[in-house]
Amino acid sequence: MDLHAGLSPKRVSVTGLFLWCLLFGAVGVHAKNDCKELPVFSPSPLVVKHGDPAIATCSICNNDSSCDYELRLEEPFQASVKKGNQMLWNVPNMTDWSLQIYCFIFDTSCITSLEVIVYQPPEKVSMSFRNHSGRLLENPSGPLEEDQLYCLQCEVEAVAPAQNMTVAFYRGLTELSVMRSSTTDKRPVNVNLCLNHTVSRQDHGATFWCEARLELGPEGPQPPPVVRSHNITANVLYVPVTTTVAPYVPTTTTTAPYVPTTTTPPYVSTTTTATSYVRRKTPATPYVTTTTTATPVDSVTPTNKSSAGQSSVLHHSLYTSIFVWVCWGLVSLL
C-alpha cells in the first residue's frame, strides 16, 4: 500500500512520519532490538544554496550486496530512487528553507535523519554610526562628538540561516570585535548588530567597516561566503589643543677681546749712536839722556786710544832705551 497516496508534498512529511510511528508501534518491542545496522546519509549535513540542485544518498552495510535490508526514504518531494542497497535523493531545485529527510529500514525502527542546511548569502551589508539611543545621525559618518559613546551598527539584509552568520567590525585593518546573531529562523532575515564605541579624536579621518561571514562547516562552500560593507570615514568634532609657544629670545654670545697667545717684547731700536772722541792734553814725557838725541814722545795722546795702545807705547819706549844703552856699551868697548 502506498502510504503517500492522495497526500500533497507539504503534508507527506508530517503525515507519513505519523503513520510510520504507528507502524513501528505495531511491530512490537522486538523490532527495536533489530538495529544492528543504521542507515547512513552522505553528505551529512547536506549544505545547499537556495535554488541550487541537491543530491544525497542513504546506504546501509557499506553498500554490501549481500545485505538484505530494505531501505525507505521519507521526504516531501518524492524524489528518491532505489539503487541496490542505496536510496538516492535528488532535487533539481531546492526551494524549501526547512525540511527533514528520513532514511529507515523497512519494518524496523532503525531510522536516520538528514540535516539539510539551505543558505543564502546576504544581499547587502552596510555600516553606520548611531547615537546611544539608536537614532540615525545626519550622516552615517557623523559629525561625532569626542568622548561620546556611539553605536557602530552593521546592517545585514536577507541572510539565511542567520544563526550561522558572524559579523566582524573593523577600524582600518584592525579588527575591533566579532559578533554572532542569535536569530534561529531558517528563512532569510535582516540582522542589525551594534558595537558600542567611544569616539576619540584619533578616530577623526579613520575608516570603519564590517563584514558578514556565513560559516557553514566543512560540508559548506570553501571559502565561506563573505559580504563586506562600504567604508565610512569618521568625522569627529573636538577641541584642538593649543600649545603656548614662548617668545623667541636670541642667544647672545659675548666675545672676549682678542689676546694674542705669543707675547712680543717691546720694540727696541737697534740704532747705535756713534760716540765722539775728545782729544785732551796729557803730561809731557821727560826726555831720556843718551848719546843720541832721543826723539821725544808725542805729548798729545788721543783720548780714543785704549789701554792696550798705551801699554804698547810704553813698551816701545823701554825697548828703545835698552837698545840705546846696548849700542852705547858696544861703542865704549871699541
MIKE-888621 format. One line per 4 residues: number of its first residue (from 1); their letters; for each residue x, y, z of N, C-alpha, C. Coordinates in Angstrom, 1 decimal, padded with zeros to 4 digits. Layout:
<recs>
NUM) A) X Y Z X Y Z X Y Z  ...
</recs>
This chain:
<recs>
1) MDLH) 000.8 -001.2 000.0 000.0 000.0 000.0 000.9 001.2 000.0  000.5 002.2 -000.8 001.2 003.4 -000.9 000.8 004.4 000.2  001.6 004.7 001.2 001.2 005.5 002.3 001.1 007.0 001.9  001.7 007.3 000.7 001.7 008.7 000.3 000.5 009.0 -000.7
5) AGLS) -000.3 008.1 -000.9 -001.4 008.3 -001.9 -002.3 009.4 -001.4  -002.6 010.3 -002.3 -003.6 011.3 -002.0 -003.1 012.4 -001.1  -001.8 012.5 -000.8 -001.2 013.5 000.1 -000.4 014.5 -000.7  -000.5 015.7 -000.4 000.3 016.8 -001.0 001.7 016.7 -000.5
9) PKRV) 002.7 017.2 -001.3 004.1 017.1 -000.8 004.3 017.7 000.5  003.6 018.8 000.8 003.9 019.5 002.0 003.3 018.8 003.2  002.3 017.9 003.0 001.7 017.1 004.1 002.3 015.8 004.3  003.1 015.3 003.3 003.6 014.0 003.3 004.6 013.8 004.5
13) SVTG) 005.4 014.8 004.7 006.4 014.7 005.8 005.8 014.4 007.1  004.8 015.2 007.6 004.2 015.0 008.9 003.3 013.8 008.9  002.5 013.7 007.9 001.5 012.6 007.9 002.2 011.3 007.8  003.2 011.2 006.9 003.9 009.9 006.7 004.6 009.5 007.9
17) LFLW) 005.3 010.5 008.5 006.0 010.1 009.7 005.1 009.6 010.8  003.9 010.2 011.0 002.9 009.8 011.9 002.5 008.3 011.7  002.2 008.0 010.4 001.8 006.7 010.0 002.9 005.6 010.3  004.2 006.1 010.0 005.3 005.1 010.3 005.5 004.9 011.7
21) CLLF) 005.2 005.9 012.5 005.3 005.7 014.0 004.2 004.7 014.5  003.0 004.7 013.9 002.0 003.7 014.3 002.5 002.3 013.8  003.1 002.3 012.6 003.6 001.0 012.1 004.6 000.4 013.0  005.6 001.3 013.5 006.6 000.8 014.3 006.1 000.4 015.7
25) GAVG) 005.0 001.0 016.1 004.4 000.6 017.4 003.8 -000.8 017.3  003.2 -001.1 016.1 002.5 -002.3 015.9 003.5 -003.5 015.7  004.7 -003.2 015.3 005.7 -004.2 015.1 006.1 -004.9 016.4  006.1 -004.1 017.5 006.4 -004.6 018.8 007.8 -004.3 019.3
29) VHAK) 008.0 -004.7 020.5 009.3 -004.4 021.2 010.4 -005.0 020.5  010.2 -006.2 019.9 011.4 -007.0 019.3 012.0 -006.2 018.1  011.1 -005.4 017.5 011.6 -004.7 016.3 012.7 -003.6 016.7  012.6 -003.1 017.9 013.5 -002.1 018.4 014.9 -002.7 018.6
33) NDCK) 015.0 -004.0 018.8 016.2 -004.6 019.0 016.9 -005.1 017.8  016.3 -004.8 016.6 016.8 -005.3 015.3 017.8 -004.4 014.7  018.2 -003.3 015.3 019.1 -002.3 014.7 020.6 -002.6 014.8  021.0 -003.7 014.1 022.4 -004.0 014.1 023.1 -003.0 013.2
37) ELPV) 022.4 -002.5 012.2 023.0 -001.5 011.3 022.0 -000.4 011.2  022.6 000.8 011.1 021.8 002.0 010.9 022.1 002.6 009.5  021.1 003.1 008.8 021.3 003.8 007.6 022.2 005.0 007.7  023.0 005.3 006.7 024.0 006.4 006.8 023.7 007.3 005.6
41) FSPS) 023.6 008.6 005.9 023.5 009.6 004.8 024.9 010.2 004.4  024.9 010.5 003.1 026.2 011.2 002.6 025.7 012.1 001.5  026.2 013.4 001.6 026.9 014.0 002.7 026.0 014.3 003.9  026.6 014.5 005.0 025.8 014.8 006.2 026.6 015.8 007.1
45) PLVV) 026.1 017.0 007.3 024.8 017.5 006.8 024.9 017.9 005.3  023.8 018.1 004.7 023.7 018.5 003.3 023.6 020.0 003.3  024.5 020.7 002.7 024.5 022.1 002.7 024.3 022.5 001.2  023.3 023.3 000.9 022.9 023.6 -000.4 022.4 025.1 -000.5
49) KHGD) 022.8 025.8 -001.5 022.4 027.1 -001.7 021.0 027.1 -002.2  020.2 028.1 -001.7 018.8 028.2 -002.2 018.7 028.3 -003.7  017.9 027.4 -004.3 017.7 027.4 -005.7 018.6 026.5 -006.5  019.7 025.9 -005.8 020.6 025.0 -006.5 020.1 023.6 -006.3
53) PAIA) 020.6 022.7 -007.2 020.2 021.3 -007.1 020.8 020.7 -005.8  020.1 019.6 -005.3 020.6 018.9 -004.1 020.6 017.4 -004.3  021.7 016.8 -003.9 021.8 015.3 -004.0 022.3 014.7 -002.7  021.7 013.6 -002.3 022.1 012.9 -001.1 021.8 011.4 -001.3
57) TCSI) 022.6 010.6 -000.6 022.4 009.1 -000.7 022.3 008.6 000.7  021.5 007.5 000.8 021.3 006.8 002.0 021.7 005.3 001.8  022.6 004.8 002.6 023.1 003.4 002.3 023.2 002.7 003.6  023.4 001.4 003.5 023.5 000.5 004.7 024.4 -000.6 004.4
61) CNND) 025.1 -001.1 005.4 026.0 -002.3 005.3 027.2 -001.9 004.4  027.5 -000.6 004.4 028.6 -000.2 003.5 028.4 -000.6 002.1  027.2 -000.6 001.6 026.8 -000.9 000.3 027.1 -002.4 -000.1  027.1 -003.2 000.9 027.4 -004.7 000.7 026.2 -005.3 000.0
65) SSCD) 026.4 -005.9 -001.1 025.3 -006.5 -001.9 024.6 -007.7 -001.2  025.3 -008.3 -000.3 024.7 -009.4 000.5 023.8 -009.0 001.6  023.8 -007.7 001.8 022.9 -007.2 002.9 021.5 -007.2 002.3  020.5 -007.8 003.1 019.2 -007.9 002.6 018.2 -006.9 003.2
69) YELR) 018.7 -005.8 003.8 017.8 -004.8 004.3 017.1 -004.0 003.2  015.9 -003.7 003.5 015.2 -002.8 002.5 015.1 -001.4 003.1  015.6 -000.5 002.3 015.7 000.9 002.8 014.5 001.7 002.2  014.0 002.7 003.0 013.0 003.5 002.5 013.4 005.0 002.9
73) LEEP) 012.8 005.9 002.1 013.0 007.3 002.4 011.7 008.0 002.7  011.7 008.9 003.7 010.6 009.7 004.0 011.0 011.1 003.7  010.5 011.7 002.6 010.9 013.1 002.2 009.7 013.7 001.5  009.7 015.1 001.5 008.5 015.8 000.9 008.4 015.8 -000.6
77) FQAS) 009.5 015.5 -001.3 009.5 015.8 -002.7 009.3 014.5 -003.5  009.2 013.3 -002.8 009.1 012.0 -003.5 010.1 011.9 -004.7  011.4 012.3 -004.3 012.4 012.3 -005.4 013.5 011.3 -005.1  013.1 010.2 -004.4 014.0 009.1 -004.1 014.0 008.0 -005.1
81) VKKG) 015.2 007.4 -005.4 015.3 006.3 -006.3 016.1 005.2 -005.6  015.7 004.0 -005.7 016.4 002.9 -005.1 017.5 002.3 -006.1  018.7 002.2 -005.5 019.8 001.6 -006.3 020.5 000.6 -005.4  020.1 -000.6 -005.5 020.7 -001.7 -004.7 020.4 -001.4 -003.2
85) NQML) 021.5 -001.4 -002.4 021.3 -001.1 -001.0 021.4 000.4 -000.7  021.2 001.2 -001.7 021.2 002.7 -001.6 019.9 003.3 -002.0  019.6 004.4 -001.4 018.5 005.3 -001.8 019.1 006.6 -002.2  018.8 007.0 -003.4 019.3 008.3 -003.9 018.2 009.3 -003.9
89) WNVP) 018.6 010.4 -003.3 017.6 011.6 -003.2 018.2 012.7 -004.1  017.4 013.2 -005.0 017.9 014.2 -006.0 016.8 015.2 -006.3  017.1 016.4 -005.9 016.1 017.5 -006.1 016.8 018.5 -007.1  016.2 018.8 -008.2 016.9 019.7 -009.2 016.9 021.2 -008.7
93) NMTD) 016.0 021.6 -007.8 015.9 023.0 -007.5 015.4 023.0 -006.0  016.4 023.4 -005.1 016.0 023.5 -003.7 015.3 024.8 -003.4  014.0 024.7 -003.1 013.2 025.9 -002.9 012.6 025.9 -001.4  012.8 024.8 -000.7 012.3 024.8 000.7 013.4 025.2 001.6
97) WSLQ) 013.1 026.1 002.6 014.0 026.6 003.6 014.2 025.7 004.8  013.2 024.8 005.1 013.3 024.0 006.2 012.7 022.6 005.9  013.5 021.6 006.0 012.9 020.3 005.7 013.8 019.2 006.4  013.2 018.1 006.6 013.8 016.9 007.2 013.6 015.7 006.3
101) IYCF) 014.7 014.9 006.2 014.6 013.7 005.3 015.0 012.5 006.2  014.2 011.5 006.2 014.5 010.3 007.0 014.8 009.1 006.1  015.7 008.3 006.5 016.0 007.0 005.8 015.9 005.9 006.9  015.2 004.8 006.6 014.9 003.8 007.6 014.9 002.4 006.9
105) IFDT) 015.1 001.5 007.7 015.0 000.1 007.3 013.5 -000.3 007.4  013.0 -000.9 006.4 011.6 -001.2 006.4 011.2 -002.3 007.5  010.1 -002.0 008.1 009.6 -002.9 009.2 010.5 -002.8 010.5  011.3 -001.8 010.6 012.0 -001.7 011.8 012.0 -000.2 012.3
109) SCIT) 012.5 000.0 013.5 012.6 001.4 014.0 014.0 002.0 013.7  014.8 001.3 012.9 016.1 001.8 012.6 016.0 003.0 011.6  016.1 004.2 012.1 015.9 005.3 011.3 017.0 006.4 011.5  017.4 007.1 010.4 018.4 008.1 010.5 017.8 009.3 009.8
113) SLEV) 018.1 010.5 010.3 017.6 011.8 009.7 018.8 012.5 009.1  018.5 013.2 008.1 019.5 014.1 007.4 019.2 015.5 007.7  020.2 016.2 008.2 020.1 017.7 008.4 020.4 018.4 007.1  019.5 019.2 006.6 019.6 019.9 005.4 019.7 021.4 005.8
117) IVYQ) 020.8 022.1 005.3 021.0 023.5 005.6 020.9 024.2 004.2  019.9 025.0 004.1 019.7 025.8 002.9 020.1 027.2 003.3  021.1 027.8 002.5 021.7 029.1 002.8 021.5 030.1 001.7  021.6 031.3 002.1 021.6 032.4 001.2 022.6 033.5 001.7
121) PPEK) 023.6 033.9 000.9 024.5 035.0 001.4 023.7 036.3 001.5  024.2 037.2 002.3 023.5 038.5 002.5 023.4 039.2 001.1  022.2 039.8 000.9 022.1 040.7 -000.3 022.8 042.0 -000.2  022.9 042.5 001.1 023.6 043.8 001.3 024.1 043.9 002.7
125) VSMS) 025.2 044.5 002.9 025.8 044.8 004.2 026.2 046.3 004.2  025.7 047.0 005.3 026.0 048.4 005.4 026.4 048.8 006.8  027.1 049.9 006.9 027.7 050.3 008.2 027.3 051.8 008.4  027.0 052.1 009.7 026.7 053.5 010.1 026.9 053.7 011.6
129) FRNH) 027.1 055.0 011.9 027.1 055.4 013.3 025.7 055.8 013.8  025.4 055.4 015.0 024.1 055.8 015.6 024.5 056.3 017.0  023.6 057.3 017.5 023.8 057.7 018.9 023.4 056.6 019.8  023.6 056.9 021.1 023.3 055.8 022.1 021.8 055.4 022.1
133) SGRL) 020.9 056.3 021.7 019.5 056.0 021.7 019.1 055.2 020.5  020.0 055.0 019.6 019.7 054.2 018.3 019.3 055.1 017.2  019.2 056.4 017.4 018.8 057.3 016.3 019.9 057.5 015.3  019.5 057.4 014.0 020.5 057.6 013.0 020.9 059.1 012.9
137) LENP) 022.2 059.3 012.7 022.7 060.6 012.6 022.4 061.2 011.2  022.8 062.5 011.1 022.5 063.2 009.8 023.3 062.5 008.7  024.4 062.0 009.0 025.3 061.3 008.0 025.8 060.1 008.7  025.9 059.0 007.9 026.4 057.7 008.5 027.8 057.9 009.2
141) SGPL) 028.6 058.9 008.8 029.9 059.1 009.4 030.0 060.2 010.4  028.8 060.8 010.7 028.8 061.9 011.8 028.1 063.1 011.3  028.4 064.3 011.9 029.6 064.5 012.8 029.4 063.8 014.2  030.5 063.5 014.8 030.6 062.8 016.1 031.3 063.7 017.1
145) EEDQ) 030.9 063.6 018.3 031.5 064.4 019.4 032.5 063.5 020.1  033.6 064.2 020.5 034.7 063.5 021.2 034.2 063.0 022.5  034.7 061.8 022.9 034.5 061.1 024.2 033.0 060.8 024.4  032.2 060.7 023.3 030.8 060.3 023.4 030.7 058.8 023.0
149) LYCL) 029.7 058.1 023.6 029.5 056.7 023.2 028.5 056.6 022.0  028.9 055.9 021.0 028.1 055.7 019.8 028.0 054.2 019.5  027.0 053.9 018.7 026.8 052.5 018.2 027.3 052.4 016.8  028.3 051.5 016.6 028.7 051.1 015.3 027.7 050.0 014.8
153) QCEV) 026.8 050.3 013.9 025.8 049.4 013.5 026.1 048.8 012.2  026.1 047.5 012.2 026.3 046.7 010.9 024.9 046.1 010.5  024.4 046.5 009.4 023.1 046.0 008.9 023.3 045.0 007.8  022.7 043.8 008.1 022.8 042.7 007.1 021.4 042.4 006.6
157) EAVA) 021.3 042.4 005.3 020.0 042.2 004.7 019.9 040.8 004.0  018.7 040.1 004.3 018.3 038.9 003.6 019.4 037.8 003.7  019.7 037.4 004.9 020.7 036.3 005.0 020.0 035.1 005.7  020.5 033.9 005.3 019.9 032.7 005.8 021.0 031.6 005.8
161) PAQN) 021.1 030.7 006.8 020.5 030.9 008.1 021.3 031.9 009.0  020.6 032.8 009.6 021.3 033.9 010.4 022.1 033.3 011.6  021.7 032.2 012.1 022.4 031.6 013.2 023.8 031.1 012.9  024.1 031.0 011.6 025.4 030.5 011.1 026.3 031.7 010.7
165) MTVA) 025.8 032.9 010.9 026.5 034.1 010.4 027.3 034.8 011.6  028.5 035.2 011.3 029.3 036.1 012.2 029.5 037.4 011.5  029.6 038.5 012.3 029.8 039.8 011.8 031.1 040.4 012.5  032.0 040.8 011.7 033.3 041.4 012.3 033.3 042.9 012.0
169) FYRG) 033.7 043.6 013.0 033.8 045.1 012.9 035.3 045.5 012.8  035.6 046.5 012.0 037.0 046.9 011.7 037.1 048.4 011.8  038.3 048.8 012.3 038.7 050.2 012.2 040.0 050.1 011.4  039.9 050.6 010.1 041.1 050.4 009.2 041.3 048.9 009.0
173) LTEL) 042.5 048.4 009.3 042.8 047.0 009.2 042.7 046.3 010.5  042.3 047.0 011.6 042.3 046.4 012.9 040.9 045.9 013.2  040.8 044.6 013.6 039.6 044.0 014.0 039.2 044.5 015.4  038.0 045.1 015.5 037.5 045.6 016.8 036.8 044.5 017.6
177) SVMR) 035.9 043.8 016.9 035.1 042.8 017.6 034.4 041.8 016.6  034.0 040.7 017.1 033.3 039.7 016.2 032.0 039.3 017.0  030.9 039.4 016.4 029.6 039.1 017.0 028.9 038.1 016.2  028.0 037.4 016.9 027.2 036.3 016.2 025.7 036.6 016.4
181) SSTT) 024.9 036.3 015.4 023.5 036.5 015.5 022.8 035.4 016.3  021.8 035.8 017.1 021.1 034.8 017.9 019.8 034.4 017.2  019.5 034.9 016.0 018.3 034.5 015.3 018.3 033.1 014.9  017.3 032.3 015.2 017.2 030.9 014.8 016.3 030.6 013.6
185) DKRP) 015.8 031.7 013.0 014.9 031.5 011.8 015.7 031.0 010.7  015.2 030.0 010.0 016.0 029.4 008.8 015.7 030.1 007.5  014.7 031.0 007.5 014.4 031.8 006.3 015.3 033.0 006.3  015.4 033.7 005.2 016.2 034.9 005.1 015.6 036.0 006.0
189) VNVN) 016.5 036.7 006.8 016.1 037.7 007.7 017.1 038.9 007.6  016.7 040.0 008.1 017.6 041.2 008.3 018.1 041.2 009.7  019.4 041.4 009.8 020.0 041.4 011.1 020.8 042.7 011.3  020.6 043.3 012.5 021.3 044.5 012.9 022.1 044.2 014.1
193) LCLN) 023.4 044.4 014.0 024.3 044.2 015.2 025.0 045.5 015.5  025.1 045.8 016.8 025.6 047.1 017.3 026.8 046.8 018.2  027.9 047.6 017.9 029.1 047.6 018.7 029.2 048.9 019.3  029.2 049.0 020.7 029.4 050.3 021.4 030.9 050.7 021.2
197) HTVS) 031.1 052.0 020.9 032.4 052.6 020.6 032.4 054.0 021.1  033.4 054.3 022.0 033.6 055.6 022.5 034.6 056.4 021.5  034.1 057.4 021.0 034.8 058.1 019.9 035.9 059.0 020.5  037.1 059.0 019.9 038.2 059.8 020.4 038.7 060.7 019.2
201) RQDH) 039.5 061.7 019.4 040.0 062.5 018.4 040.9 061.7 017.4  041.4 060.6 017.9 042.2 059.7 017.0 041.4 059.1 015.9  040.0 059.0 016.2 039.1 058.4 015.2 038.8 059.3 014.0  039.2 060.6 014.2 038.8 061.5 013.1 039.6 061.1 011.8
205) GATF) 038.9 060.9 010.7 039.5 060.5 009.5 039.7 059.0 009.3  039.5 058.2 010.4 039.7 056.8 010.3 038.5 056.1 009.6  038.7 055.0 008.9 037.7 054.3 008.2 037.2 053.1 009.0  035.8 053.0 009.1 035.2 051.9 009.8 034.4 051.1 008.8
209) WCEA) 034.3 049.8 009.0 033.5 048.9 008.1 033.3 047.6 008.8  032.4 046.8 008.2 032.1 045.5 008.8 031.9 044.5 007.6  031.9 043.2 008.0 031.7 042.2 007.0 030.9 041.0 007.7  030.0 040.4 006.9 029.2 039.3 007.3 029.8 038.0 006.7
213) RLEL) 029.9 037.0 007.5 030.5 035.7 007.0 029.6 034.6 007.4  029.2 033.7 006.4 028.4 032.5 006.7 029.4 031.3 006.9  029.4 030.8 008.1 030.2 029.7 008.5 029.4 028.4 008.5  029.5 027.6 007.5 028.6 026.5 007.2 029.3 025.2 007.4
217) GPEG) 030.5 025.2 008.0 031.2 024.0 008.3 031.9 023.4 007.1  032.6 022.2 007.3 033.4 021.6 006.2 032.6 021.2 005.0  031.3 020.9 005.2 030.5 020.5 004.1 029.9 021.7 003.3  030.1 022.9 003.8 029.7 024.1 003.2 030.7 024.6 002.2
221) PQPP) 030.4 025.7 001.5 031.3 026.2 000.5 032.6 026.7 001.1  033.7 026.5 000.4 035.0 026.9 000.9 035.7 027.8 -000.2  036.1 029.0 000.1 036.0 029.6 001.5 034.6 030.0 001.7  034.2 030.3 003.0 032.9 030.7 003.3 032.4 032.0 002.6
225) PVVR) 031.2 032.1 002.3 030.7 033.4 001.7 030.9 034.5 002.6  031.4 035.6 002.1 031.7 036.8 002.8 031.2 038.0 002.0  030.4 038.9 002.7 030.0 040.1 002.1 030.4 041.3 003.0  031.1 042.3 002.3 031.7 043.4 003.1 030.9 044.7 002.8
229) SHNI) 030.8 045.5 003.9 030.1 046.8 003.7 031.0 047.8 003.1  030.5 049.0 002.8 031.3 050.1 002.3 032.0 050.7 003.5  033.0 051.5 003.2 033.8 052.2 004.3 033.1 053.5 004.6  033.1 053.9 005.9 032.6 055.2 006.3 033.8 055.9 007.0
233) TANV) 034.0 057.1 006.8 035.1 057.9 007.4 034.6 058.8 008.5  035.1 058.5 009.7 034.5 059.2 010.9 034.9 060.7 010.8  033.8 061.5 011.1 034.0 063.0 011.2 033.8 063.4 012.7  034.9 063.6 013.4 034.9 063.8 014.8 035.1 065.3 015.1
237) LYVP) 034.2 065.9 015.9 034.4 067.2 016.4 035.1 067.2 017.7  036.2 068.0 017.8 036.9 068.0 019.1 037.6 069.4 019.2  037.9 069.7 020.5 038.5 071.0 020.7 040.0 070.8 020.5  040.6 071.6 019.6 042.0 071.5 019.3 042.8 071.9 020.6
241) VTTT) 043.9 071.2 020.7 044.9 071.5 021.8 045.7 072.7 021.4  045.7 073.8 022.2 046.5 074.9 021.9 047.8 074.8 022.7  048.9 075.0 022.0 050.2 075.0 022.6 050.8 076.4 022.7  051.1 076.8 023.9 051.7 078.2 024.1 053.2 078.1 023.8
245) VAPY) 053.6 079.0 022.8 055.0 079.0 022.4 055.6 080.2 023.0  056.7 080.0 023.7 057.5 081.1 024.3 058.0 082.0 023.3  058.1 083.3 023.6 058.6 084.3 022.6 060.1 083.9 022.3  060.5 084.2 021.1 061.9 083.9 020.7 062.8 084.9 021.4
249) VPTT) 063.8 084.3 022.1 064.9 085.1 022.7 066.2 084.7 022.1  066.8 085.7 021.3 068.0 085.3 020.7 069.1 085.0 021.7  069.9 084.1 021.5 071.0 083.8 022.3 072.2 084.7 021.9  072.7 085.6 022.9 073.8 086.5 022.6 075.1 085.9 023.1
253) TTTA) 076.1 085.8 022.3 077.4 085.3 022.7 078.3 086.4 022.9  078.9 086.6 024.1 079.8 087.7 024.4 081.2 087.2 023.9  081.8 088.0 023.0 083.1 087.6 022.5 084.2 088.4 023.3  085.1 087.7 023.9 086.2 088.4 024.6 087.1 089.1 023.7
257) PYVP) 087.7 090.2 024.1 088.7 090.8 023.2 089.9 089.9 022.9  090.4 090.2 021.7 091.4 089.3 021.2 092.7 089.5 022.0  093.2 088.4 022.6 094.5 088.5 023.3 095.5 087.5 022.6  096.5 088.0 022.0 097.5 087.1 021.3 098.1 086.2 022.2
261) TTTT) 098.3 085.0 021.8 098.9 083.9 022.6 100.4 084.1 022.7  101.1 084.8 021.8 102.5 085.0 021.9 102.8 086.4 022.3  103.6 086.6 023.4 103.9 087.9 023.9 105.1 088.4 023.1  104.9 089.6 022.5 106.0 090.2 021.7 106.7 091.3 022.6
265) PPYV) 108.0 091.1 022.8 108.7 092.1 023.7 108.6 093.5 023.0  108.7 094.5 023.8 108.6 095.9 023.3 109.7 096.2 022.3  109.4 097.0 021.3 110.4 097.3 020.2 111.5 098.1 020.8  112.7 097.6 020.5 113.9 098.3 021.0 114.7 098.7 019.7
269) STTT) 115.0 100.0 019.6 115.7 100.5 018.4 117.1 099.9 018.4  117.5 099.5 017.3 118.8 098.9 017.1 119.8 100.0 016.6  119.3 101.2 016.5 120.2 102.3 016.0 121.3 102.6 017.1  122.6 102.6 016.7 123.7 102.9 017.6 124.2 104.3 017.3
273) TATS) 124.3 105.0 018.4 124.8 106.4 018.3 126.3 106.4 018.4  126.9 106.9 017.4 128.4 106.9 017.5 128.9 107.9 018.6  129.9 107.4 019.3 130.5 108.2 020.4 131.6 109.1 019.8  131.5 110.3 020.1 132.5 111.3 019.6 133.7 111.2 020.5
277) YVRR) 134.9 111.3 019.9 136.2 111.3 020.7 136.7 112.7 020.9  137.1 113.0 022.2 137.6 114.3 022.5 139.1 114.2 022.8  139.9 115.0 022.2 141.3 115.0 022.4 141.6 115.8 023.6  142.4 115.3 024.5 142.8 116.0 025.7 144.3 116.0 025.8
281) KTPA) 144.8 117.0 026.5 146.2 117.0 026.7 146.6 116.2 027.9  147.8 115.5 027.7 148.4 114.6 028.7 149.8 115.2 029.1  150.2 114.9 030.2 151.5 115.5 030.7 152.6 115.0 029.7  153.6 115.8 029.5 154.7 115.5 028.6 155.6 114.5 029.2
285) TPYV) 156.1 113.6 028.4 157.0 112.6 028.8 158.4 113.2 028.9  159.2 113.0 030.0 160.5 113.6 030.1 161.5 112.9 029.1  162.5 113.7 028.6 163.5 113.2 027.7 164.4 112.3 028.4  164.9 111.3 027.7 165.9 110.4 028.3 167.3 110.9 027.7
289) TTTT) 168.3 111.0 028.6 169.6 111.5 028.1 170.4 110.3 027.6  170.7 110.4 026.3 171.5 109.3 025.7 172.5 110.0 024.8  173.4 109.2 024.2 174.4 109.8 023.3 173.8 110.3 022.1  172.7 109.7 021.8 172.0 110.2 020.6 170.8 110.9 021.1
293) TATP) 170.4 111.8 020.4 169.2 112.6 020.8 168.0 111.7 020.6  167.4 111.5 021.7 166.1 110.6 021.6 165.0 111.5 021.1  164.2 110.9 020.4 163.1 111.6 019.8 162.0 111.6 020.9  161.6 112.8 021.3 160.6 112.9 022.4 159.3 112.3 022.0
297) VDSV) 158.7 111.8 023.0 157.4 111.1 022.8 156.4 112.2 022.6  155.4 111.9 021.7 154.3 112.9 021.4 153.6 113.1 022.7  153.6 114.4 023.1 152.9 114.7 024.4 151.4 114.7 024.2  150.9 114.7 023.1 149.5 114.7 022.9 149.0 113.3 022.5
301) TPTN) 148.3 112.7 023.3 147.8 111.3 023.0 146.3 111.4 022.8  145.8 110.9 021.7 144.3 110.9 021.5 143.6 110.1 022.6  142.5 110.7 023.0 141.7 110.0 024.0 141.0 108.8 023.6  141.0 108.6 022.3 140.4 107.4 021.8 141.3 106.2 021.8
305) KSSA) 142.6 106.3 022.4 143.4 105.1 022.5 142.9 104.3 023.6  143.1 103.0 023.4 142.7 102.1 024.5 143.9 101.9 025.4  143.6 101.2 026.5 144.7 100.9 027.5 145.7 100.0 026.8  145.3 099.1 025.9 146.3 098.2 025.2 147.2 099.1 024.3
309) GQSS) 146.7 100.1 023.7 147.5 101.0 022.9 148.6 101.8 023.7  148.1 102.2 024.9 149.1 102.9 025.8 150.2 102.0 026.3  149.9 100.8 026.6 150.9 099.8 027.0 151.9 099.5 025.9  151.4 099.5 024.7 152.3 099.3 023.5 153.3 100.5 023.4
313) VLHH) 152.8 101.7 023.6 153.8 102.8 023.5 154.8 102.8 024.6  154.4 102.4 025.8 155.4 102.3 026.9 156.5 101.2 026.6  156.0 100.1 026.1 157.0 099.0 025.8 157.9 099.5 024.7  157.4 100.2 023.7 158.2 100.7 022.7 159.3 101.7 023.2
317) SLYT) 158.9 102.5 024.1 159.9 103.4 024.7 161.0 102.7 025.5  160.6 101.6 026.2 161.5 100.9 027.0 162.5 100.1 026.1  162.0 099.6 025.1 162.9 098.8 024.2 163.9 099.8 023.5  163.4 100.9 023.2 164.3 101.9 022.6 165.4 102.3 023.5
321) SIFV) 165.1 102.5 024.8 166.1 102.9 025.8 167.1 101.8 026.0  166.7 100.6 026.0 167.6 099.4 026.2 168.5 099.3 025.0  167.9 099.5 023.8 168.7 099.4 022.6 169.8 100.5 022.6  169.4 101.7 023.0 170.4 102.8 023.1 171.6 102.4 024.0
325) WVCW) 171.2 101.9 025.2 172.2 101.5 026.2 173.1 100.4 025.6  172.5 099.4 025.0 173.4 098.4 024.5 174.3 098.9 023.4  173.9 099.8 022.5 174.7 100.3 021.5 175.8 101.2 022.1  175.5 101.9 023.1 176.4 102.7 023.8 177.5 101.9 024.5
329) GLVS) 177.1 100.8 025.0 178.1 099.9 025.6 179.0 099.3 024.6  178.6 099.0 023.5 179.4 098.4 022.4 180.4 099.4 021.9  180.0 100.7 021.8 180.8 101.7 021.3 181.9 102.0 022.3  181.6 101.8 023.6 182.6 102.1 024.6 183.7 101.0 024.6
333) LL) 183.3 099.8 024.3 184.3 098.7 024.2 185.2 098.9 023.0  184.8 099.5 022.0 185.7 099.7 020.9 186.7 100.8 021.1
</recs>
